[in-house]
């Protein structure tokens, strides 16, 4: 059973998944090229999800090996340090 910290982190991750879906809702791929605000909002949600994934316990991650935890955590580094490469094509 997940710890309370894991549960809180998972809830926060889910909240940011839902927010990113809300920011993308009704928008096309082309919209992300022309509307920077939703693109930036979605990227910020992805950064938060990435960072939160690092806080989950190793036990929880081991119970769900089908989830690419390492890639999820590494994505945040990409958003923060290779921001010039964070293009609408990649976010979409």
N, C-alpha and C positions, 0 to 999 in steps of 0.2 A: 504494500500500500504506500502511495506517495506521501512524503512528509508534508507538513503544512507549508513549508517554504516552497517545495515543489508545486504544490497545489496553487499557491499564490502566483508563482512564476508562470505556470501554465495558463492561469486565468488572464494574466497580463498579456501573454503571447496571443491568446485567442482574441482578446480585446483589440489588439493591433492588427490582427488578420482581418477582423470584421471592419475596422476603420479603413484599412487599405482597400477592401472591397467596396466600401461606401464611396471612397474618393474616386474609384475607377468606374463605379456604376454609371451606366448610360453614356460612357465615353468610348470612343473608338481609338484604335491605334493611332490614327492621324491626330486625334485631339491631344494626345500627349506630346506631340510635336509642337502644337500651337498654344497649349495651355500649360504654362510652367508650374502654376500653383498646385494642381493635382499631382503632377509628376513629383514635385518636391515632397508633398505630403505622403505619397506612397513610399518613396525612398526612405523617408524618416521612419515610417512604420516598419519597413524592412530592417532598418538599422536596429530598432528597438527589439524586434523579434530575434535578430541575430545575437544581440548582447544578452538578452534574457536566456537564450538557449545555453549560454555559458554558465549560468547560475544553477542549472538543473543538476541534481545529484548523478553521480556515475551509475548508481543502482537503477535509477529511473531510465537512463539512457540504455543501459544493458538490457532492460526488459523490452525495449523497442528498437532492436538493431536494424529494422527496416527503414527507420528514419535516418536521413543523412546528417547526423548531428554535427560532424566535423565540417562539412560543407556549409551548413547553416551558420555556424559560428564564424567561419572564414569569410562569408559573404559580407559581414559587417566591415571587415578590414578593406574590402574592395570599395564599399560605399564611402568609407571615410578617407581612404588614402589614394584611391584611383578615381576620384570623383569626376575627373575630366572624361573618363570612359563610361560613366553611368549615363547611358543614352536611353531614350525611350524604347528602342528596339530590345534592349536587354531587360528593362523593367517589365515590358509587356510580356 
